[in-house]
Amino acid sequence: MLAAACDAGRGEYADLVLADARYLPIADATVDVVFAAGLLHHLPDPVAGLRELARVTRPGGTLAIFHPLGRAQLAAK
């Protein structure tokens, strides 16, 4: 996904980095908006990942978590 974003020129609009979501190379409370889509189920420790996303989000910033469900999961509900 990172390579596709770079190929599409997205680095022109934002800094793109490859990092472990549990240990982001970003200073505390410096990010205006964090959008995490489909991330949580990939993390070995989702709580640590959420804690890290919250750490880098500035006070008053936006932390948006999007966790899509597959059709089978939705049908089971």
C-alpha positions, 0 to 999 in steps of 0.5 A, spaced: 500 500 500 505 504 501 508 503 494 502 504 491 501 511 495 508 513 493 507 511 485 500 515 485 504 521 488 501 521 495 507 523 498 506 530 495 500 531 500 503 528 506 509 524 509 509 517 508 513 512 512 513 505 513 513 503 521 510 499 526 504 501 528 505 500 535 512 504 535 511 510 530 517 515 529 512 521 530 513 525 536 507 526 542 501 530 540 503 532 533 498 529 528 492 533 526 488 527 524 489 519 524 485 515 520 486 507 521 482 503 516 482 495 517 488 496 522 486 493 528 485 485 526 493 485 523 496 488 530 499 482 535 496 487 541 491 492 538 490 495 545 498 497 544 496 500 537 490 504 539 494 507 545 500 509 540 495 512 535 492 516 541 499 518 543 501 521 536 494 525 536 494 532 538 489 534 543 483 536 539 485 532 533 481 527 530 483 519 531 478 515 526 478 508 526 475 504 521 474 497 522 470 493 516 467 487 517 466 482 511 459 479 508 459 473 512 461 476 519 455 481 517 450 476 515 452 472 522 450 478 526 
